[in-house]
Structure formats: structure tokens, C-alpha cells
Amino acid sequence: MKKIFFFFCLLLGIQGNADVIVHGEEVRLSDLFELPDGVQDIFVMPAPALGQQKEISAAFLETIAKKHHLSCAELHTVHVIREVPTSSMKRQKKHTVQVPVFIDFKRSGDIIGAKDLTWKAVSEDRIGNSIIKDPQEIIGKTVCSFVRAEVPVRFTDVRKPILIKRNTFVMLRVKMQNLLATVRGKALEEGGCGDTIRVVNTQSGKVVEGIVHDNRIVDIVPIQG
């Protein structure tokens, strides 16, 4: 059975970054896209807090579009802004918050994609600073330990994928003005892209810190003197 693709344009998105104003607690499909007749308007993600904004990347919009069998010639980063009602000076009753959860259980080392996530309504008093509310902070990362399905994901549950493991040999790279020097080294710690780890220069025996560039290169920051 063939899938039906609808063609649409991103609201206000043709000219670059755009602002999308929402009034409630949810961001719906119609807030982000101009939907043709017959397309169901459904929940996409939680809205930011009152008066706050959330950036949605073009890549994440593309993921949403594919999930709902939509197509568009051009997508741009948008900023979703939660409007503060002028009449909402009174404290509103707390209800539930939509948070990203895994569709199936995940084991340590699993790399997370957008297809692995769904949304779940959780009581607001259960949500603290340890719970991840934005799926873009989960996608592309690696699971640290076993995580059950449909359970709010904590920041400690995921991390950047490990590119360099402890005790592996790497190339230490130092950039000084127009000079690029390299020497063989050994990682004393594991790390992902952008992580700072300790490494040892195998020629001099000196231990220094460097930033993981990829799975074999660590950039050493030269000492300013």
C-alpha cells in the first residue's frame, strides 16, 4: 500500500528563522506547518514555559515531517514562544507535562534515534531538573545503562557516544600559530566528541589534557606563556 505525501510550506519559515507563538501547553502540528485539508492536527511536543522560547532545528522539523508523511521543499530553524496571557496573574492549577520516553527498553551502548522516542504525560510534581524535557538532548546520544520503556529519561541515563576508549593509542595534535605538530599518545580516560580527557605523550611520558576530535585524534591546547 503506497503512502500518501502531502506538500506544504513551513509557516513563516521561508525567509529564515521564524517565531511561532503558542498560547497553550502544547505545540501542535498546525503551529509548525500549514496543513492541507484532511491532515489531522496532533500534539508534537510540550510548549515552553510561560514567556519562554524553545528552538526547533530544521533537522528535527524534517524528522517530524517524515513521521507524519509530509514533505516540504525548504525547512528552517524556528523559535516557539509561549505567550503570557494578560489575564493569567493568578497561579494556574498544575496538571501534566509531556516528556520524551523510549518506545522500547534500551540497553547500555544503544545509540538513540528519533524513531526510538515518543511522548508521555507525566504529573508535573514528578518532573525535576534531572528529567530531560527536550528530545533534541537525547537524539544521537548513547544509553549509559538499562532504561525501561515509557519512563522519563534522566540526564544521567544518556551521554555522548564514546569515540576514544581508555588505554587506546591516539594522535596528539597541537596547533601553534602556523605550526601543526603531532605525536603519538595514549588515552588515560574515555571520551566523546568535545570531551576533555587526560592523555600521555608516549615519547616524553608527560600527562596532558586534550579535547577529543574524533576516534583517533586528541587536540592539545597549547599553554599560553
N, CA, C and O of each residue as an XYZ file, in Angstrom:
900
protein
N       0.838     -1.193      0.000
C       0.000      0.000      0.000
C       0.874      1.243      0.000
O       1.731      1.398      0.870
N       0.671      2.113     -0.947
C       1.523      3.296     -1.067
C       1.162      4.345     -0.019
O      -0.007      4.530      0.320
N       2.177      5.018      0.479
C       1.958      6.122      1.415
C       1.581      7.383      0.647
O       2.048      7.604     -0.470
N       0.742      8.195      1.250
C       0.331      9.455      0.627
C       1.150     10.573      1.240
O       1.197     10.692      2.464
N       1.807     11.409      0.418
C       2.617     12.517      0.896
C       1.890     13.816      0.591
O       1.460     14.050     -0.538
N       1.757     14.653      1.605
C       1.146     15.962      1.440
C       2.253     16.993      1.297
O       3.298     16.859      1.934
N       2.055     18.011      0.482
C       3.046     19.050      0.274
C       2.578     20.326      0.961
O       1.413     20.707      0.850
N       3.484     20.977      1.666
C       3.121     22.139      2.454
C       4.315     23.067      2.558
O       5.413     22.728      2.117
N       4.105     24.238      3.141
C       5.183     25.183      3.416
C       5.220     25.451      4.909
O       4.170     25.563      5.540
N       6.391     25.555      5.475
C       6.566     25.867      6.886
C       6.105     27.294      7.140
O       6.510     28.221      6.438
N       5.260     27.463      8.146
C       4.745     28.788      8.445
C       5.885     29.761      8.745
O       6.701     29.494      9.627
N       5.954     30.863      8.040
C       6.921     31.933      8.256
C       8.364     31.485      8.068
O       9.280     32.268      8.317
N       8.591     30.245      7.634
C       9.939     29.701      7.621
C      10.698     29.915      6.335
O      11.885     29.593      6.282
N      10.074     30.446      5.285
C      10.736     30.571      4.007
C      11.867     31.589      4.063
O      12.854     31.450      3.341
N      11.743     32.611      4.907
C      12.732     33.684      4.939
C      13.819     33.456      5.988
O      14.640     34.346      6.208
N      13.849     32.308      6.632
C      14.900     32.055      7.622
C      14.296     31.716      8.965
O      13.208     31.145      9.027
N      14.991     32.063     10.054
C      14.481     31.785     11.384
C      13.148     32.483     11.589
O      12.956     33.610     11.133
N      12.233     31.822     12.268
C      10.897     32.368     12.437
C      10.452     32.197     13.879
O      10.983     31.358     14.606
N       9.489     32.987     14.284
C       8.890     32.877     15.602
C       7.487     32.316     15.455
O       6.696     32.796     14.644
N       7.186     31.296     16.247
C       5.849     30.711     16.275
C       5.287     30.940     17.666
O       5.878     30.505     18.655
N       4.161     31.614     17.750
C       3.541     31.935     19.027
C       2.508     30.876     19.366
O       1.622     30.587     18.561
N       2.620     30.290     20.568
C       1.610     29.352     21.048
C       1.033     29.894     22.344
O       1.688     30.649     23.064
N      -0.207     29.498     22.633
C      -0.905     30.041     23.795
C      -1.131     29.006     24.896
O      -1.305     29.357     26.063
N      -1.125     27.723     24.514
C      -1.384     26.679     25.496
C      -0.136     25.929     25.897
O       0.982     26.412     25.718
N      -0.340     24.734     26.446
C       0.762     23.925     26.964
C       1.332     22.979     25.914
O       2.286     22.252     26.194
N       0.762     22.975     24.708
C       1.203     22.049     23.677
C       1.575     22.774     22.391
O       1.001     23.810     22.054
N       2.548     22.208     21.679
C       2.852     22.637     20.309
C       2.260     21.579     19.391
O       2.601     20.399     19.485
N       1.370     22.011     18.503
C       0.688     21.075     17.625
C       1.223     21.196     16.208
O       1.925     22.149     15.869
N       0.880     20.217     15.391
C       1.379     20.161     14.021
C       1.039     21.442     13.256
O       1.848     21.933     12.469
N      -0.154     21.975     13.489
C      -0.583     23.179     12.772
C       0.159     24.431     13.215
O       0.136     25.442     12.512
N       0.823     24.379     14.382
C       1.633     25.519     14.823
C       2.919     25.625     14.002
O       3.464     26.714     13.825
N       3.395     24.487     13.506
C       4.670     24.452     12.791
C       4.506     24.404     11.281
O       5.369     24.884     10.545
N       3.397     23.824     10.814
C       3.199     23.649      9.385
C       1.829     24.143      8.948
O       0.865     24.119      9.715
N       1.765     24.581      7.723
C       0.481     24.926      7.124
C      -0.082     23.644      6.519
O       0.381     23.185      5.475
N      -1.074     23.078      7.176
C      -1.572     21.765      6.800
C      -2.671     21.862      5.741
O      -3.549     22.720      5.836
N      -2.628     20.993      4.743
C      -3.726     20.940      3.776
C      -4.951     20.290      4.402
O      -4.864     19.683      5.470
N      -6.087     20.421      3.736
C      -7.324     19.830      4.238
C      -7.162     18.321      4.387
O      -6.547     17.663      3.548
N      -7.715     17.794      5.450
C      -7.698     16.351      5.653
C      -6.571     15.849      6.518
O      -6.576     14.681      6.907
N      -5.587     16.703      6.841
C      -4.479     16.279      7.689
C      -4.835     16.533      9.156
O      -5.209     17.647      9.525
N      -4.718     15.513      9.974
C      -5.094     15.622     11.371
C      -4.102     16.479     12.152
O      -2.890     16.290     12.048
N      -4.622     17.416     12.931
C      -3.779     18.264     13.767
C      -3.539     17.548     15.089
O      -4.484     17.296     15.837
N      -2.284     17.219     15.384
C      -1.983     16.422     16.564
C      -0.868     17.067     17.390
O      -0.199     18.000     16.946
N      -0.693     16.545     18.595
C       0.354     17.006     19.509
C       1.729     16.645     18.961
O       1.943     15.533     18.478
N       2.675     17.612     19.041
C       4.044     17.383     18.583
C       5.018     17.381     19.757
O       5.853     16.481     19.861
N       4.927     18.367     20.639
C       5.836     18.462     21.775
C       5.256     19.436     22.799
O       4.345     20.196     22.470
N       5.764     19.431     24.026
C       5.293     20.396     25.020
C       5.734     21.811     24.647
O       6.801     22.009     24.067
N       4.905     22.778     24.986
C       5.272     24.175     24.762
C       6.276     24.610     25.834
O       6.330     24.008     26.907
N       7.069     25.648     25.556
C       7.981     26.163     26.597
C       7.186     26.724     27.779
O       5.964     26.846     27.706
N       7.870     27.056     28.845
C       7.213     27.698     29.982
C       6.690     29.071     29.561
O       7.132     29.630     28.557
N       5.751     29.604     30.333
C       5.164     30.897     30.011
C       6.259     31.955     29.837
O       7.117     32.126     30.702
N       6.210     32.653     28.710
C       7.167     33.713     28.438
C       8.510     33.230     27.929
O       9.381     34.048     27.635
N       8.704     31.907     27.814
C       9.975     31.366     27.358
C       9.874     30.913     25.904
O       8.784     30.853     25.336
N      11.022     30.597     25.310
C      11.031     30.110     23.938
C      11.895     28.872     23.814
O      12.777     28.630     24.638
N      11.633     28.084     22.771
C      12.380     26.863     22.502
C      12.752     26.846     21.018
O      11.908     27.080     20.153
N      14.017     26.569     20.740
C      14.477     26.494     19.351
C      14.259     25.088     18.814
O      14.603     24.101     19.464
N      13.682     25.010     17.613
C      13.468     23.731     16.939
C      14.281     23.743     15.655
O      14.055     24.575     14.777
N      15.213     22.830     15.549
C      16.115     22.800     14.405
C      15.408     22.309     13.153
O      14.377     21.641     13.223
N      15.984     22.655     12.003
C      15.437     22.200     10.728
C      15.492     20.671     10.645
O      14.598     20.049     10.072
N      16.534     20.068     11.213
C      16.672     18.609     11.180
C      15.546     17.939     11.961
O      15.004     16.921     11.529
N      15.194     18.517     13.119
C      14.120     17.936     13.920
C      12.771     18.132     13.237
O      11.908     17.257     13.309
N      12.582     19.279     12.571
C      11.353     19.507     11.806
C      11.226     18.482     10.682
O      10.134     17.990     10.396
N      12.342     18.172     10.057
C      12.332     17.181      8.981
C      11.927     15.811      9.524
O      11.206     15.063      8.863
N      12.395     15.487     10.737
C      12.016     14.229     11.371
C      10.509     14.175     11.617
O       9.868     13.153     11.371
N       9.945     15.297     12.110
C       8.508     15.366     12.352
C       7.739     15.203     11.046
O       6.745     14.479     10.978
N       8.219     15.894     10.008
C       7.534     15.838      8.714
C       7.505     14.411      8.169
O       6.466     13.947      7.699
N       8.637     13.716      8.231
C       8.700     12.348      7.721
C       7.802     11.422      8.525
O       7.172     10.522      7.969
N       7.742     11.642      9.830
C       6.933     10.793     10.700
C       5.464     10.864     10.325
O       4.738      9.875     10.429
N       5.026     12.055      9.882
C       3.619     12.249      9.548
C       3.382     12.270      8.037
O       2.341     12.729      7.566
N       4.372     11.762      7.282
C       4.252     11.625      5.825
C       3.989     12.967      5.145
O       3.154     13.076      4.247
N       4.716     13.977      5.593
C       4.636     15.299      4.989
C       5.926     15.574      4.227
O       6.949     14.931      4.461
N       5.865     16.519      3.332
C       7.050     16.866      2.545
C       7.078     18.360      2.333
O       6.032     18.998      2.217
N       8.286     18.929      2.282
C       8.432     20.371      2.078
C       9.756     20.629      1.370
O      10.746     19.936      1.604
N       9.757     21.635      0.502
C      10.956     21.926     -0.277
C      12.051     22.541      0.572
O      13.233     22.356      0.280
N      11.680     23.275      1.628
C      12.692     24.002      2.398
C      12.238     24.132      3.842
O      11.094     24.505      4.101
N      13.122     23.829      4.783
C      12.829     23.936      6.204
C      13.891     24.786      6.880
O      15.062     24.749      6.502
N      13.477     25.556      7.887
C      14.393     26.433      8.611
C      14.165     26.287     10.108
O      13.093     25.873     10.548
N      15.179     26.629     10.878
C      15.048     26.659     12.330
C      13.954     27.643     12.739
O      13.861     28.742     12.192
N      13.127     27.241     13.706
C      12.083     28.134     14.209
C      12.216     28.263     15.721
O      12.812     27.409     16.378
N      11.663     29.324     16.256
C      11.625     29.532     17.699
C      10.161     29.547     18.134
O       9.383     30.400     17.706
N       9.801     28.597     18.986
C       8.445     28.539     19.519
C       8.397     29.341     20.806
O       9.157     29.078     21.738
N       7.506     30.318     20.859
C       7.401     31.217     22.006
C       6.061     30.994     22.698
O       5.016     31.016     22.049
N       6.087     30.785     23.984
C       4.858     30.608     24.776
C       4.410     31.976     25.279
O       5.078     32.604     26.100
N       3.280     32.415     24.774
C       2.775     33.751     25.122
C       2.220     33.750     26.541
O       1.608     32.777     26.980
N       2.442     34.849     27.250
C       1.920     35.004     28.603
C       0.582     35.723     28.517
O       0.545     36.886     28.116
N      -0.522     35.067     28.883
C      -1.825     35.739     28.832
C      -1.865     36.919     29.788
O      -1.363     36.835     30.909
N      -2.449     37.993     29.354
C      -2.525     39.187     30.199
C      -3.400     38.964     31.416
O      -3.278     39.676     32.413
N      -4.274     37.990     31.339
C      -5.199     37.737     32.452
C      -4.751     36.593     33.351
O      -5.509     36.134     34.205
N      -3.494     36.126     33.152
C      -3.047     34.951     33.919
C      -2.140     35.332     35.072
O      -1.088     34.720     35.254
N      -2.517     36.308     35.837
C      -1.741     36.698     37.004
C      -1.946     35.712     38.150
O      -1.103     35.585     39.038
N      -3.086     35.015     38.112
C      -3.354     34.031     39.152
C      -2.565     32.757     38.873
O      -2.318     32.415     37.717
N      -2.181     32.075     39.906
C      -1.471     30.814     39.761
C      -2.418     29.765     39.193
O      -3.489     29.514     39.746
N      -2.016     29.160     38.089
C      -2.852     28.165     37.456
C      -2.617     26.791     38.100
O      -1.541     26.504     38.623
N      -3.641     25.972     38.043
C      -3.553     24.627     38.587
C      -2.586     23.791     37.763
O      -2.642     23.806     36.534
N      -1.701     23.064     38.432
C      -0.733     22.239     37.734
C      -1.395     20.942     37.292
O      -2.186     20.343     38.020
N      -1.049     20.524     36.079
C      -1.626     19.299     35.548
C      -0.510     18.319     35.203
O       0.177     17.819     36.093
N      -0.332     18.046     33.924
C       0.697     17.105     33.494
C       1.639     17.773     32.507
O       1.321     18.805     31.916
N       2.795     17.168     32.344
C       3.815     17.657     31.411
C       4.154     16.522     30.452
O       4.310     15.375     30.872
N       4.269     16.841     29.160
C       4.668     15.860     28.162
C       6.202     15.779     28.130
O       6.879     16.790     27.945
N       6.738     14.577     28.310
C       8.192     14.380     28.275
C       8.512     13.243     27.300
O       7.694     12.343     27.112
N       9.695     13.278     26.680
C      10.081     12.186     25.775
C      10.455     10.934     26.553
O      11.134     11.003     27.577
N       9.999      9.779     26.048
C      10.332      8.487     26.654
C      10.687      7.511     25.538
O      10.380      7.756     24.371
N      11.331      6.411     25.895
C      11.674      5.387     24.922
C      10.454      4.517     24.619
O       9.685      4.179     25.519
N      10.287      4.160     23.352
C       9.197      3.272     22.957
C       9.456      1.858     23.474
O       8.544      1.192     23.965
N      10.704      1.408     23.361
C      11.117      0.096     23.871
C      12.268      0.281     24.856
O      12.893      1.341     24.897
N      12.547     -0.755     25.651
C      13.641     -0.655     26.620
C      14.971     -0.517     25.873
O      15.124     -1.002     24.752
N      15.922      0.153     26.518
C      17.233      0.392     25.921
C      18.336     -0.161     26.813
O      18.288     -0.063     28.039
N      19.349     -0.754     26.141
C      20.497     -1.291     26.862
C      21.669     -0.327     26.780
O      21.694      0.568     25.936
N      22.629     -0.518     27.657
C      23.843      0.295     27.655
C      24.541      0.190     26.305
O      24.749     -0.908     25.789
N      24.899      1.331     25.742
C      25.598      1.364     24.465
C      24.698      1.615     23.272
O      25.192      1.934     22.191
N      23.367      1.478     23.439
C      22.441      1.748     22.334
C      22.507      3.216     21.938
O      22.490      4.102     22.793
N      22.584      3.466     20.628
C      22.554      4.835     20.117
C      21.108      5.208     19.805
O      20.389      4.427     19.180
N      20.679      6.384     20.231
C      19.272      6.771     20.187
C      18.962      7.586     18.943
O      19.675      8.532     18.609
N      17.892      7.207     18.265
C      17.392      7.965     17.123
C      16.009      8.510     17.417
O      15.389      8.134     18.412
N      15.522      9.392     16.557
C      14.200      9.986     16.762
C      13.102      8.925     16.769
O      12.100      9.066     17.470
N      13.295      7.860     15.983
C      12.289      6.788     15.902
C      12.165      6.007     17.209
O      11.196      5.270     17.395
N      13.133      6.158     18.116
C      13.105      5.430     19.383
C      12.272      6.132     20.446
O      12.044      5.576     21.521
N      11.811      7.357     20.156
C      11.154      8.175     21.173
C       9.680      8.388     20.889
O       9.235      8.389     19.741
N       8.940      8.569     21.968
C       7.558      9.007     21.896
C       7.319      9.941     23.075
O       8.247     10.234     23.829
N       6.091     10.408     23.241
C       5.779     11.346     24.326
C       4.899     10.666     25.369
O       4.111      9.774     25.054
N       5.049     11.103     26.611
C       4.214     10.587     27.685
C       3.862     11.720     28.640
O       4.709     12.541     28.991
N       2.605     11.748     29.051
C       2.156     12.749     30.013
C       2.527     12.292     31.423
O       2.167     11.193     31.844
N       3.251     13.148     32.144
C       3.709     12.821     33.491
C       3.251     13.923     34.442
O       3.258     15.100     34.082
N       2.860     13.546     35.636
C       2.436     14.519     36.629
C       3.528     15.562     36.840
O       4.704     15.224     36.976
N       3.130     16.828     36.866
C       4.091     17.922     36.934
C       4.949     17.866     38.188
O       6.108     18.281     38.167
N       4.389     17.354     39.280
C       5.178     17.316     40.524
C       6.239     16.218     40.510
O       7.053     16.136     41.430
N       6.239     15.360     39.464
C       7.270     14.327     39.331
C       8.440     14.791     38.475
O       9.458     14.105     38.382
N       8.296     15.940     37.858
C       9.325     16.426     36.943
C      10.279     17.349     37.693
O       9.873     18.380     38.229
N      11.544     16.965     37.721
C      12.568     17.800     38.347
C      13.641     18.159     37.342
O      13.481     17.926     36.144
N      14.723     18.720     37.823
C      15.822     19.134     36.942
C      16.587     17.956     36.348
O      17.359     18.133     35.405
N      16.380     16.748     36.892
C      17.107     15.589     36.389
C      16.439     14.952     35.171
O      17.052     14.125     34.496
N      15.190     15.325     34.882
C      14.432     14.725     33.782
C      14.619     15.551     32.512
O      14.536     16.778     32.547
N      14.873     14.872     31.387
C      15.039     15.546     30.091
C      13.670     15.839     29.500
O      12.829     14.947     29.391
N      13.451     17.090     29.119
C      12.164     17.504     28.555
C      12.246     17.744     27.052
O      11.220     17.752     26.371
N      13.458     17.941     26.525
C      13.653     18.239     25.115
C      14.266     17.024     24.414
O      15.378     16.625     24.760
N      13.571     16.425     23.437
C      14.114     15.229     22.761
C      15.423     15.476     22.047
O      16.190     14.539     21.826
N      15.701     16.730     21.678
C      16.951     17.025     20.986
C      18.157     16.844     21.897
O      19.291     16.803     21.421
N      17.923     16.735     23.210
C      19.003     16.455     24.153
C      19.216     14.956     24.350
O      20.072     14.541     25.131
N      18.426     14.143     23.632
C      18.541     12.679     23.723
C      19.018     12.079     22.405
O      19.859     11.180     22.391
N      18.471     12.589     21.291
C      18.753     12.024     19.970
C      20.248     12.121     19.645
O      20.870     13.169     19.817
N      20.801     11.011     19.174
C      22.218     10.965     18.799
C      23.134     10.556     19.930
O      24.326     10.345     19.705
N      22.609     10.436     21.153
C      23.439     10.054     22.289
C      23.362      8.549     22.537
O      22.607      7.832     21.881
N      24.157      8.092     23.494
C      24.249      6.674     23.823
C      23.665      6.433     25.207
O      23.832      7.250     26.114
N      22.979      5.304     25.361
C      22.411      4.932     26.661
C      23.520      4.472     27.589
O      24.370      3.671     27.199
N      23.513      4.978     28.818
C      24.555      4.626     29.788
C      24.263      3.302     30.483
O      25.181      2.528     30.755
N      22.994      3.038     30.770
C      22.617      1.812     31.451
C      21.204      1.434     31.023
O      20.563      2.184     30.287
N      20.718      0.301     31.467
C      19.391     -0.179     31.087
C      18.323      0.851     31.457
O      18.272      1.312     32.598
N      17.473      1.211     30.497
C      16.371      2.158     30.730
C      15.082      1.520     30.227
O      15.005      1.083     29.079
N      14.072      1.469     31.089
C      12.796      0.863     30.725
C      12.012      1.759     29.761
O      12.238      2.967     29.690
N      11.097      1.146     29.030
C      10.236      1.881     28.105
C       9.229      2.728     28.873
O       8.801      2.370     29.970
N       8.860      3.856     28.277
C       7.819      4.743     28.799
C       8.135      5.290     30.190
O       7.236      5.596     30.974
N       9.427      5.405     30.478
C       9.871      6.007     31.743
C      10.632      7.280     31.414
O      11.478      7.258     30.521
N      10.364      8.406     32.107
C      11.095      9.637     31.816
C      12.601      9.425     31.827
O      13.140      8.756     32.709
N      13.270     10.001     30.839
C      14.717      9.820     30.680
C      15.459     10.885     31.477
O      15.158     12.074     31.365
N      16.419     10.463     32.272
C      17.225     11.387     33.062
C      18.508     11.744     32.313
O      18.955     11.008     31.433
N      19.086     12.876     32.674
C      20.342     13.292     32.057
C      21.440     12.269     32.300
O      22.338     12.115     31.472
N      21.378     11.572     33.425
C      22.396     10.568     33.740
C      22.189      9.266     32.972
O      23.051      8.388     33.011
N      21.054      9.125     32.270
C      20.776      7.907     31.505
C      21.471      7.897     30.145
O      21.650      6.835     29.549
N      21.867      9.081     29.649
C      22.445      9.160     28.308
C      23.737      9.971     28.337
O      23.985     10.739     29.267
N      24.548      9.788     27.310
C      25.782     10.550     27.186
C      26.190     10.558     25.716
O      25.599      9.856     24.895
N      27.197     11.352     25.395
C      27.726     11.367     24.038
C      28.323      9.996     23.719
O      28.864      9.344     24.611
N      28.237      9.549     22.471
C      28.873      8.275     22.107
C      30.376      8.312     22.377
O      31.036      9.312     22.095
N      30.918      7.214     22.926
C      32.346      7.122     23.219
C      33.116      6.944     21.917
O      32.888      5.980     21.187
N      34.026      7.869     21.623
C      34.861      7.772     20.433
C      36.237      7.199     20.758
O      36.819      6.456     19.968
N      36.740      7.557     21.925
C      38.064      7.071     22.332
C      37.933      6.347     23.668
O      37.412      6.899     24.638
N      38.413      5.107     23.707
C      38.358      4.325     24.932
C      39.672      4.439     25.709
O      40.721      4.767     25.153
N      39.583      4.164     26.981
C      40.753      4.224     27.858
C      41.814      3.226     27.389
O      41.503      2.107     26.983
N      43.082      3.665     27.456
C      44.263      2.850     27.109
C      44.428      2.600     25.607
O      45.232      1.759     25.207
N      43.678      3.320     24.779
C      43.880      3.194     23.334
C      44.894      4.233     22.868
O      45.005      5.309     23.454
N      45.633      3.902     21.808
C      46.627      4.823     21.273
C      45.945      5.837     20.352
O      45.064      5.491     19.564
N      46.368      7.084     20.467
C      45.771      8.176     19.709
C      46.871      9.079     19.162
O      48.041      8.940     19.518
N      46.477     10.002     18.297
C      47.398     11.019     17.806
C      47.129     12.311     18.578
O      46.006     12.813     18.599
N      48.167     12.834     19.204
C      48.051     14.111     19.915
C      48.426     15.215     18.931
O      49.489     15.181     18.311
N      47.533     16.190     18.802
C      47.743     17.250     17.819
C      47.781     18.605     18.515
O      46.891     18.940     19.297
N      48.823     19.380     18.218
C      48.985     20.711     18.827
C      49.100     21.740     17.714
O      49.938     21.617     16.821
N      48.229     22.777     17.782
C      48.283     23.858     16.800
C      48.875     25.096     17.466
O      48.357     25.576     18.474
N      49.971     25.613     16.892
C      50.611     26.828     17.405
C      50.911     27.741     16.226
O      51.826     27.491     15.442
N      50.119     28.806     16.116
C      50.228     29.745     15.000
C      50.130     28.986     13.675
O      49.091     28.389     13.393
N      51.181     28.994     12.860
C      51.133     28.303     11.575
C      51.704     26.890     11.630
O      51.845     26.225     10.604
N      52.029     26.444     12.839
C      52.656     25.132     13.002
C      51.657     24.117     13.532
O      50.940     24.395     14.493
N      51.605     22.941     12.912
C      50.779     21.832     13.381
C      51.704     20.665     13.714
O      52.320     20.077     12.825
N      51.796     20.341     14.985
C      52.679     19.259     15.433
C      51.839     18.080     15.907
O      50.797     18.265     16.535
N      52.295     16.874     15.607
C      51.595     15.672     16.040
C      52.593     14.720     16.693
O      53.770     14.677     16.335
N      52.085     13.956     17.664
C      52.909     12.966     18.344
C      51.989     11.842     18.827
O      50.801     12.061     19.065
N      52.546     10.649     18.968
C      51.736      9.518     19.416
C      51.462      9.626     20.913
O      52.329     10.011     21.697
N      50.245      9.279     21.281
C      49.874      9.337     22.688
C      48.968      8.181     23.064
O      48.603      7.355     22.228
N      48.613      8.142     24.339
C      47.743      7.095     24.848
C      46.689      7.720     25.741
O      46.996      8.550     26.598
N      45.424      7.310     25.531
C      44.321      7.875     26.313
C      44.285      7.260     27.703
O      44.318      6.039     27.851
N      44.216      8.104     28.711
C      44.096      7.635     30.092
C      42.644      7.611     30.548
O      42.323      7.075     31.608
N      41.761      8.205     29.728
C      40.333      8.240     30.019
C      39.564      8.045     28.719
O      40.107      8.266     27.636
N      38.310      7.636     28.821
C      37.463      7.554     27.645
C      36.748      8.886     27.446
O      36.624      9.677     28.381
N      36.277      9.130     26.216
C      35.592     10.388     25.965
C      34.890     10.422     24.621
O      35.245      9.692     23.697
N      33.881     11.288     24.528
C      33.170     11.519     23.281
C      33.631     12.814     22.646
O      34.463     13.531     23.203
N      33.091     13.108     21.482
C      33.492     14.308     20.750
C      33.290     15.561     21.599
O      32.196     15.811     22.106
N      34.360     16.344     21.748
C      34.287     17.571     22.524
C      34.624     17.410     23.990
O      34.776     18.404     24.700
N      34.745     16.167     24.463
C      35.093     15.930     25.867
C      36.575     16.200     26.099
O      37.399     15.981     25.211
N      36.908     16.672     27.288
C      38.300     16.864     27.683
C      38.760     15.629     28.464
O      38.145     15.248     29.460
N      39.844     15.014     28.000
C      40.355     13.812     28.654
C      41.857     13.949     28.914
O      42.530     14.779     28.303
N      42.369     13.127     29.824
C      43.807     13.089     30.090
C      44.468     12.097     29.138
O      43.958     10.997     28.923
N      45.598     12.491     28.575
C      46.368     11.627     27.678
C      47.841     11.726     28.063
O      48.262     12.684     28.712
N      48.609     10.733     27.658
C      50.035     10.746     27.951
C      50.808     10.733     26.643
O      50.508      9.955     25.738
N      51.802     11.599     26.554
C      52.727     11.606     25.416
C      53.649     10.407     25.574
O      54.449     10.356     26.508
N      53.541      9.434     24.658
C      54.307      8.198     24.816
C      55.803      8.397     24.620
O      56.597      7.540     25.008
N      56.201      9.526     24.017
C      57.636      9.792     23.831
C      58.246     10.424     25.074
O      59.321     10.027     25.525
N      57.529     11.434     25.634
C      58.072     12.153     26.785
C      57.565     11.622     28.118
O      58.173     11.873     29.158
N      56.449     10.885     28.094
C      55.849     10.411     29.330
C      55.031     11.472     30.050
O      54.517     11.222     31.140
N      54.904     12.656     29.451
C      54.176     13.756     30.083
C      52.671     13.564     29.918
O      52.186     13.221     28.840
N      51.943     13.794     31.014
C      50.483     13.697     31.002
C      49.888     15.090     30.787
O      50.221     16.031     31.509
N      49.015     15.215     29.803
C      48.373     16.489     29.492
C      46.887     16.250     29.262
O      46.428     15.109     29.220
N      46.142     17.340     29.115
C      44.718     17.247     28.805
C      44.485     17.660     27.357
O      45.162     18.549     26.840
N      43.538     17.019     26.716
C      43.205     17.359     25.345
C      41.724     17.186     25.085
O      41.001     16.596     25.888
N      41.280     17.711     23.947
C      39.867     17.656     23.569
C      39.704     16.625     22.456
O      40.414     16.672     21.452
N      38.772     15.697     22.637
C      38.546     14.634     21.659
C      38.017     15.241     20.355
O      36.992     15.922     20.342
N      38.736     14.980     19.270
C      38.326     15.481     17.951
C      37.545     14.418     17.190
O      36.469     14.699     16.662
N      38.073     13.215     17.129
C      37.356     12.081     16.533
C      37.872     10.812     17.190
O      38.421     10.866     18.290
N      37.705      9.672     16.533
C      38.056      8.418     17.195
C      39.548      8.107     17.220
O      39.938      7.022     17.653
N      40.387      9.027     16.770
C      41.827      8.772     16.821
C      42.657     10.025     17.078
O      43.874      9.928     17.236
N      42.035     11.191     17.124
C      42.780     12.448     17.298
C      42.300     13.175     18.552
O      41.101     13.316     18.791
N      43.279     13.634     19.352
C      43.015     14.483     20.522
C      43.782     15.780     20.347
O      45.001     15.765     20.175
N      43.082     16.893     20.388
C      43.714     18.206     20.235
C      44.195     18.703     21.598
O      43.420     18.797     22.550
N      45.480     19.014     21.671
C      46.090     19.536     22.889
C      46.083     21.059     22.823
O      46.546     21.646     21.845
N      45.559     21.690     23.859
C      45.547     23.150     23.898
C      46.922     23.645     24.341
O      47.362     23.321     25.444
N      47.606     24.421     23.507
C      48.955     24.885     23.893
C      48.899     25.824     25.089
O      47.961     26.606     25.239
N      49.910     25.734     25.929
C      49.996     26.610     27.110
C      50.378     28.012     26.656
O      51.353     28.211     25.932
N      49.573     28.984     27.108
C      49.854     30.375     26.764
C      50.905     30.942     27.718
O      50.699     30.953     28.931
N      52.018     31.408     27.181
C      53.061     31.931     28.071
C      53.640     33.212     27.562
O      54.528     33.782     28.195
